[in-house]
């Protein structure tokens, strides 16, 4: 299944956006878990908006890592797409060179075959001439 290159680039641009959405989801789920299991605050909203400093640090760290890795993944995927595109170009160029070289070799081969035929004819003619000269009169 071939996907349009423009669509692939569009999907790559959305990668950090998806990481941001995943970060929001993580922040919310972590807040709910802290509220329900550890009972660290009086309400879920308080835990979402103003968590304790250590919890805030850990959540920010996870969010930064998620978004940072999404940018890094986008960079690597762009490099891979660029390398793939270059590889296709080189492959096409190589196929053209091979086709050109094959045509050249076929024409040279035909020339050599014609030359072989010509030499055989000349050799036969020379044998006939030599045969005539050697006959006693």
HELIX and SHEET records of a PDB file:
HELIX    1   1 UNK A    5  UNK A   33  1                                  29    
HELIX    2   2 UNK A   34  UNK A   38  3                                   5    
HELIX    3   3 UNK A   44  UNK A   49  1                                   6    
HELIX    4   4 UNK A   53  UNK A  134  1                                  82    
END                                                                             
